[in-house]
Amino acid sequence: MKLNNLNLNVKEIVNIVKGSTIGILIPMFIIGFIFNALGWTSSTLNDEKVTGLKSLFVFIITFPLYIILFFIIQFCYIYLGLKIYNFVIKLFRK
């Protein structure tokens, strides 16, 4: 079995993570927007459950924060995973 190094630079990893983040979070945003607009879900604002239009505003304001957090976590996971993978491959080649 031939093992190859995966030499991806940071820009390539960012593009991979960006594509996967957009692919999963855009449908989640649409579903969340619909559910909040119809009042099917509630949000917590200052330790108070809100529904309806307030819940929709809370959702719209906080969703970009979730996108950024998800992007950073996924980027770190892939970046560190590739570093560990390349290190292990170098160990086995020796």
Phi, psi and omega in degrees: 000128182264127179255131181248151172284140172260099182259085176258136176274175185297321181297319178294320178294318178300318179295321178296312181294321179298316179297317181287325178293315179296320183297329182260326187275335176295311176298324178295323178294317180298314179296315179297321178298314180296313181298319179289323180295325180273355178079020181280340179235166178232158177238161178253125179228115182055048179059028178228130178283129179238149178229174176074223185295321177299317179297321178296317178296317178299316180298314182294324181285321185273340184299319176300328177294321177294322178297313180297315180298314179297319180297314182295315180297315181293321178298312180299319180299313181289316182298309180293323178298318178292323177297316179295318179300312180295324177296316180294319179299317178296324178295318182286336179286336182282000000 
